[in-house]
C-alpha cells in the first residue's frame, strides 16, 4: 500500500496533553512508562471479542500510563504498545522481540497491546502520511525507536536498583527481567523497581547493544499465539460478539456502477432470525467508495446468509455492461500507440530510440497480467456501533485513516469520537486496505442504531471489486555486437493505484504514481545500460482496483525479468551471467543471485526433460533471487522446485522471515498458474475457489529457502518480497525446456509440453 497525503490537524491533541499534565504524576507512580517520540495516547489491552461493549477506556489499576511504548508494572508485567496491524505476518512477534532485546527480557513475556486512541501524529506512516500498516515497512520503520525505548527502560530500571542498593549503576547488570549486582549477589525484579524507576528522569541518550550481543533478535524460531491459532482458541475479528448485535451480509451490484431498481424482500424477511433488509446507497462521489447494495440483517450469520439467497433484486442497466476483460490487454496495447497517451518517465538515460548500430540485435516482447483477487482466508468482516454521538469499530483495521474517513463521510462523526478495537486478522494481502466495507458497516449501524457485524461470504468477497489491476507491458532490448545490453525500453500500462484513494495524488509536477512504478524506478531497477527509456502510461478502465500483496512489483518484475532473459538468449549469453554483467555496484544483489544459482545447481548437468529459470528483484531495501526447476510430466510441464535466496538485512525473526518467503513463493506460484478474475458483460465470472482455484499445500513444489543477512545493522522488508520473481522464473525455465515464451499469466503449462 502506498499513500501520499498530508496529515490533518487533530483538535483532540491539546486535550490529551492537558490530561497528561493533570494526571501524570499519579499515573507514573503505578509503574514505569517509557516513550520515544511518543504521542499523548492512552493505551489499553485490545478489547477481546467477548469483552464488554461499553467501550470503557480505563484499564485496571497500574495499567494506565501516558506517553508509553514500553510499560513495566509492579506485578512484573511488561507491555508493548504496537500501533501496527498484524494480519498473521508475525509483526507483533518481531516488534516485541526488538524492544525485549534492549530491555533484556524474554520477548514472549511481553504483552502486546494496541493504543486506545491511535490517531496522533507520531503514529502516521512517515512515507504515506496516513495512519496505516503495509508495504513491508512495519519492522524496518519501528526498529530503531523501539530499541531505544527498550534500552531507555532498562537504563532507568538499573538506576533505580543502584539507588536502592547504594551502588554505582555501572556495577549492575540485567538478566531476563531482573537487575543484578554480582558483588553482593543481590537481584531485584523489574516490577519491584518500576515505581522507583518511574520517578527518575529519562536519559537523553542510551547505548544500544551491538548485534553480536543479541539474545533474541535474529534468533527467534517461533511466533506469538501460534498454539492458540493452531487449536482454534485465538480470537479473530470474525469472532466478535456484542449485546444486541445484528449480523449483516450485503448483496452488491453485479455490475460496476449498478443501481437497485427494485427489491422483493418478503421471502427473506420470513426466514427466522432475519430482522431487516436495507438498501445501501452507492458512494461514487468518494474515491474507493462502496457500490450500491442490499443488506440483510439478522441475529446470526447463517440466517442472514439464507435471507440473502431469498432476496429478489432487479438492477438498473449499467454503463459497464459491455466491459469485457478478455480484450483489455489489446486495448492497453493500442493505448500505447495513441498520441494522447502520456508517458510518465521513471528512468531516462541517453537516447534509446536511436541505438541501432551495425551488428546489433533487437529483442521485443509484450507481457500481460489479468485482474486478481486477494482472497484472505478470513473474509472481510468488521463490527461497528454508533452511539452517543460517536462510533466504535472492532476488526482487522489495517488503515485507521479509512475508519476516520468512513465515520466522517457517512456520519459526520469527528475524529475524537472514533474508537478502534484493533484485532489480528486472518490474512489481508491488501484486501483490508480497501474502504468499501467500512463505509457499508458505518451506514448500517447509523441506520439501525445497533451494533452491526458485516461479514462477507467467499462469493461476496470475490465479487466485491477492488482487484489487483490488470496490466500490459511492452519492452524492447538492443544487444550490441559484443553481446552487451546497449539499450532498454519499457512501458508499463496500468491504472493509477492511489487515484482510488487520494484525490489530487497525481496533480504533482512529475505525475508519478509510485505504487504503479515499483521495480522500474531508478532506485530499484537493477540493470544498467548506456541507454534506458522506462516509463509508465496511465490507462483507466473504470474498474475499481485496490491494494494487493506486492502491488506493481508483480507485473513490473514479470516484464523486466522476462525481457532480460530474452535479451540474454538473443545475445547468446548465460541468463545468470548476463544479469550480473549489467549490475553495477550491487554486491548484495549479485550475492543472492550467485547463492541461489549454486544451491539450485545452475550450470550443472540436469536430468533429461528438466530445466532451470532464474529471476530476481529488489524491494523494500531487500534483495531476492528465485530459481524455478521445471520438468516434463506426461502432457504437461510441472514446477518441481523453487530455490529462493533472500537478503532482507537483519532478519529480526528468522522463522517469521522464512514463513513470509514461503507464503510469497506460494502466492507467486498462484500468479503464474492460477490467478485470474474475468469480467464479461460487466459481470465478474468467478465466485469461489471452484472457479478461482488457489494454490493449496498439495500443489507446492519442493522449496529451498536461504536467508542471507547482508546488513545486520537494520532490517529490510520481507512480507511482499518473494512473490514477484516466481512467475518470470517459471516462464524462463519453460522457455529453456520447450523453446516457447510465456508472456501472459496465468500460464497454460499443458500446451507447452
Secondary structure, DSSP 4 states (H G I P E B T S, - for coil): -----PPPP-THHHHHHHHHHHHHHHHHTTEEEE-SS--S-BEEPPPPTTS-TT-----STT---BS-SEEEETTS-EEEE--S--SSS-HHHHHHHHHHHHHTS-GGGEEEEEES---SGGGS-TTTSSS---TT-HHHHHHHHHHHHHHHHHHHHHHHHHHHHTS-GGGEEE-SSEEEETTTTEEEEHHHHHHHHHTSPPPS--PPPPGGG-SSTTT--S-TTHHHHHHT-S--GGG---TTPEEEEEEE-SBTT--EEEEE-HHHHTSTTEEEEEEEPP-TTSTTPPPPEEEEEESSHHHHHHHHHH-EEEE---TTTT--GGGHHHHHHHHHT-TTPPEEEEEEES-GGG---TT-EEEEEEEEE-BB----SS--EEEEEEETTEEEEEE--S-HHHHHHHHHHHH---GGGEEEEE---S--TTGGG--HHHHHHHHHHHHHSS-EEEE--HHHHHTS--BBPPEEEEEEEEE-TTS-EEEEEEEEEE--SGGGT-TTGGGSTT---TTTSTTSSTTT-----SEEEEEEEE---S--B---TTTTHHHHHHHHHHHHHHHHHHHT--HHHHHHHT--S-HHHHHHHHHHHHHHTTTS---TTEEEEEEEEEETTEEEEEEEEEEEETTEEEEEEEEEEEE-BS-TTHHHHHHHHHHHHHHHHHHHHT--B-EETTEE---STTTS----GGG--EEEEEE--S-TTSB---TTTSSHHHHHHHHHHHHHHHS----BSSP-SSTT-
